[in-house]
Amino acid sequence: MESHSPQDDYTLVEHLTELRNRLIRSIIAVTALSVLAWNYRDFFFSIVRRPIQPFLPEGGLIYTAVQESFMAHLKVAILSGIIMATPIWVYQLWKFVAQGLYKNERKFGLAFIFFGTGLFLTGICFVYFVVYPLAFEFLLNFGAGTDQAMISVNDYLSFFMTTTLVFGLAFELPLILTILGMMGIVNKPLLISLRRYAVIIICVMSAVITPPDVMSMVLLVLPLCALYEISIVLVGIFGQKPTEL
């Protein structure tokens, strides 16, 4: 058995340098793909607009500033770049995390990239196809008949981008906890003992990041609780076993 973690061979400066390099490469990839997405900005904007479109008068958002249309398309291009670059920044994340793993654990790199990308995209698809339609159906039809929804493109995009990325990152929970388990930071008994606190944290986080209705909160709480249970199983399989006293 190896007596120390590989990360012990790195100094703090080397860790920070490696993190900086990985961040720079991720930003370059996102920037390049955002430029590509800019060339198809109307197509991507139509995708972003689609969840709310049925609930708006004449199916459109409104602009309240001269530069708002340009900034809206720029934000959509950046969001599209982040999503399209998912395998790249997940790979860069793995290369940074792998410093703290033993050689035999680094063989899971391909699986990390595959499941990291898949979980992030699953979270995005879940919020886009499940949460948004139900949330907008409730929120924008509440009190309908007297008032009409006039949503500005800036407000909608701020909400859409934040919620979409948060759902995508939230679905990475099993991957994050499994890596922490492989590093020996958490283990299966610890996760089991913290289950009730994890549920409370998930509920609070869901209440903060989801639209202000109970349905949207529940639609995030349930999958995250399920993902936490899956994490317990994965950490039990791949994580370091707790030392017996």
Secondary structure as a PSIPRED ss2 file (coil, helix, strand):
# PSIPRED VFORMAT (PSIPRED V4.0)

   1 M C   1.000  0.000  0.000
   2 E C   1.000  0.000  0.000
   3 S C   1.000  0.000  0.000
   4 H C   1.000  0.000  0.000
   5 S C   1.000  0.000  0.000
   6 P H   0.000  1.000  0.000
   7 Q H   0.000  1.000  0.000
   8 D H   0.000  1.000  0.000
   9 D H   0.000  1.000  0.000
  10 Y C   1.000  0.000  0.000
  11 T C   1.000  0.000  0.000
  12 L H   0.000  1.000  0.000
  13 V H   0.000  1.000  0.000
  14 E H   0.000  1.000  0.000
  15 H H   0.000  1.000  0.000
  16 L H   0.000  1.000  0.000
  17 T H   0.000  1.000  0.000
  18 E H   0.000  1.000  0.000
  19 L H   0.000  1.000  0.000
  20 R H   0.000  1.000  0.000
  21 N H   0.000  1.000  0.000
  22 R H   0.000  1.000  0.000
  23 L H   0.000  1.000  0.000
  24 I H   0.000  1.000  0.000
  25 R H   0.000  1.000  0.000
  26 S H   0.000  1.000  0.000
  27 I H   0.000  1.000  0.000
  28 I H   0.000  1.000  0.000
  29 A H   0.000  1.000  0.000
  30 V H   0.000  1.000  0.000
  31 T H   0.000  1.000  0.000
  32 A H   0.000  1.000  0.000
  33 L H   0.000  1.000  0.000
  34 S H   0.000  1.000  0.000
  35 V H   0.000  1.000  0.000
  36 L H   0.000  1.000  0.000
  37 A H   0.000  1.000  0.000
  38 W H   0.000  1.000  0.000
  39 N C   1.000  0.000  0.000
  40 Y C   1.000  0.000  0.000
  41 R H   0.000  1.000  0.000
  42 D H   0.000  1.000  0.000
  43 F H   0.000  1.000  0.000
  44 F H   0.000  1.000  0.000
  45 F H   0.000  1.000  0.000
  46 S H   0.000  1.000  0.000
  47 I H   0.000  1.000  0.000
  48 V H   0.000  1.000  0.000
  49 R H   0.000  1.000  0.000
  50 R C   1.000  0.000  0.000
  51 P C   1.000  0.000  0.000
  52 I C   1.000  0.000  0.000
  53 Q H   0.000  1.000  0.000
  54 P H   0.000  1.000  0.000
  55 F H   0.000  1.000  0.000
  56 L C   1.000  0.000  0.000
  57 P H   0.000  1.000  0.000
  58 E H   0.000  1.000  0.000
  59 G H   0.000  1.000  0.000
  60 G C   1.000  0.000  0.000
  61 L C   1.000  0.000  0.000
  62 I E   0.000  0.000  1.000
  63 Y C   1.000  0.000  0.000
  64 T C   1.000  0.000  0.000
  65 A C   1.000  0.000  0.000
  66 V C   1.000  0.000  0.000
  67 Q C   1.000  0.000  0.000
  68 E H   0.000  1.000  0.000
  69 S H   0.000  1.000  0.000
  70 F H   0.000  1.000  0.000
  71 M H   0.000  1.000  0.000
  72 A H   0.000  1.000  0.000
  73 H H   0.000  1.000  0.000
  74 L H   0.000  1.000  0.000
  75 K H   0.000  1.000  0.000
  76 V H   0.000  1.000  0.000
  77 A H   0.000  1.000  0.000
  78 I H   0.000  1.000  0.000
  79 L H   0.000  1.000  0.000
  80 S H   0.000  1.000  0.000
  81 G H   0.000  1.000  0.000
  82 I H   0.000  1.000  0.000
  83 I H   0.000  1.000  0.000
  84 M H   0.000  1.000  0.000
  85 A C   1.000  0.000  0.000
  86 T H   0.000  1.000  0.000
  87 P H   0.000  1.000  0.000
  88 I H   0.000  1.000  0.000
  89 W H   0.000  1.000  0.000
  90 V H   0.000  1.000  0.000
  91 Y H   0.000  1.000  0.000
  92 Q H   0.000  1.000  0.000
  93 L H   0.000  1.000  0.000
  94 W H   0.000  1.000  0.000
  95 K H   0.000  1.000  0.000
  96 F H   0.000  1.000  0.000
  97 V H   0.000  1.000  0.000
  98 A H   0.000  1.000  0.000
  99 Q H   0.000  1.000  0.000
 100 G H   0.000  1.000  0.000
 101 L C   1.000  0.000  0.000
 102 Y C   1.000  0.000  0.000
 103 K H   0.000  1.000  0.000
 104 N H   0.000  1.000  0.000
 105 E H   0.000  1.000  0.000
 106 R H   0.000  1.000  0.000
 107 K H   0.000  1.000  0.000
 108 F H   0.000  1.000  0.000
 109 G H   0.000  1.000  0.000
 110 L H   0.000  1.000  0.000
 111 A H   0.000  1.000  0.000
 112 F H   0.000  1.000  0.000
 113 I H   0.000  1.000  0.000
 114 F H   0.000  1.000  0.000
 115 F H   0.000  1.000  0.000
 116 G H   0.000  1.000  0.000
 117 T H   0.000  1.000  0.000
 118 G H   0.000  1.000  0.000
 119 L H   0.000  1.000  0.000
 120 F H   0.000  1.000  0.000
 121 L H   0.000  1.000  0.000
 122 T H   0.000  1.000  0.000
 123 G H   0.000  1.000  0.000
 124 I H   0.000  1.000  0.000
 125 C H   0.000  1.000  0.000
 126 F H   0.000  1.000  0.000
 127 V H   0.000  1.000  0.000
 128 Y H   0.000  1.000  0.000
 129 F H   0.000  1.000  0.000
 130 V H   0.000  1.000  0.000
 131 V H   0.000  1.000  0.000
 132 Y H   0.000  1.000  0.000
 133 P H   0.000  1.000  0.000
 134 L H   0.000  1.000  0.000
 135 A H   0.000  1.000  0.000
 136 F H   0.000  1.000  0.000
 137 E H   0.000  1.000  0.000
 138 F H   0.000  1.000  0.000
 139 L H   0.000  1.000  0.000
 140 L H   0.000  1.000  0.000
 141 N H   0.000  1.000  0.000
 142 F C   1.000  0.000  0.000
 143 G C   1.000  0.000  0.000
 144 A E   0.000  0.000  1.000
 145 G C   1.000  0.000  0.000
 146 T C   1.000  0.000  0.000
 147 D E   0.000  0.000  1.000
 148 Q C   1.000  0.000  0.000
 149 A C   1.000  0.000  0.000
 150 M C   1.000  0.000  0.000
 151 I C   1.000  0.000  0.000
 152 S E   0.000  0.000  1.000
 153 V H   0.000  1.000  0.000
 154 N H   0.000  1.000  0.000
 155 D H   0.000  1.000  0.000
 156 Y H   0.000  1.000  0.000
 157 L H   0.000  1.000  0.000
 158 S H   0.000  1.000  0.000
 159 F H   0.000  1.000  0.000
 160 F H   0.000  1.000  0.000
 161 M H   0.000  1.000  0.000
 162 T H   0.000  1.000  0.000
 163 T H   0.000  1.000  0.000
 164 T H   0.000  1.000  0.000
 165 L H   0.000  1.000  0.000
 166 V H   0.000  1.000  0.000
 167 F H   0.000  1.000  0.000
 168 G H   0.000  1.000  0.000
 169 L H   0.000  1.000  0.000
 170 A H   0.000  1.000  0.000
 171 F C   1.000  0.000  0.000
 172 E C   1.000  0.000  0.000
 173 L H   0.000  1.000  0.000
 174 P H   0.000  1.000  0.000
 175 L H   0.000  1.000  0.000
 176 I H   0.000  1.000  0.000
 177 L H   0.000  1.000  0.000
 178 T H   0.000  1.000  0.000
 179 I H   0.000  1.000  0.000
 180 L H   0.000  1.000  0.000
 181 G H   0.000  1.000  0.000
 182 M H   0.000  1.000  0.000
 183 M C   1.000  0.000  0.000
 184 G C   1.000  0.000  0.000
 185 I C   1.000  0.000  0.000
 186 V C   1.000  0.000  0.000
 187 N C   1.000  0.000  0.000
 188 K H   0.000  1.000  0.000
 189 P H   0.000  1.000  0.000
 190 L H   0.000  1.000  0.000
 191 L H   0.000  1.000  0.000
 192 I H   0.000  1.000  0.000
 193 S H   0.000  1.000  0.000
 194 L C   1.000  0.000  0.000
 195 R H   0.000  1.000  0.000
 196 R H   0.000  1.000  0.000
 197 Y H   0.000  1.000  0.000
 198 A H   0.000  1.000  0.000
 199 V H   0.000  1.000  0.000
 200 I H   0.000  1.000  0.000
 201 I H   0.000  1.000  0.000
 202 I H   0.000  1.000  0.000
 203 C H   0.000  1.000  0.000
 204 V H   0.000  1.000  0.000
 205 M H   0.000  1.000  0.000
 206 S H   0.000  1.000  0.000
 207 A H   0.000  1.000  0.000
 208 V H   0.000  1.000  0.000
 209 I H   0.000  1.000  0.000
 210 T C   1.000  0.000  0.000
 211 P C   1.000  0.000  0.000
 212 P C   1.000  0.000  0.000
 213 D C   1.000  0.000  0.000
 214 V H   0.000  1.000  0.000
 215 M H   0.000  1.000  0.000
 216 S H   0.000  1.000  0.000
 217 M H   0.000  1.000  0.000
 218 V H   0.000  1.000  0.000
 219 L H   0.000  1.000  0.000
 220 L H   0.000  1.000  0.000
 221 V H   0.000  1.000  0.000
 222 L H   0.000  1.000  0.000
 223 P H   0.000  1.000  0.000
 224 L H   0.000  1.000  0.000
 225 C H   0.000  1.000  0.000
 226 A H   0.000  1.000  0.000
 227 L H   0.000  1.000  0.000
 228 Y H   0.000  1.000  0.000
 229 E H   0.000  1.000  0.000
 230 I H   0.000  1.000  0.000
 231 S H   0.000  1.000  0.000
 232 I H   0.000  1.000  0.000
 233 V H   0.000  1.000  0.000
 234 L H   0.000  1.000  0.000
 235 V H   0.000  1.000  0.000
 236 G H   0.000  1.000  0.000
 237 I H   0.000  1.000  0.000
 238 F H   0.000  1.000  0.000
 239 G C   1.000  0.000  0.000
 240 Q C   1.000  0.000  0.000
 241 K C   1.000  0.000  0.000
 242 P C   1.000  0.000  0.000
 243 T C   1.000  0.000  0.000
 244 E C   1.000  0.000  0.000
 245 L C   1.000  0.000  0.000
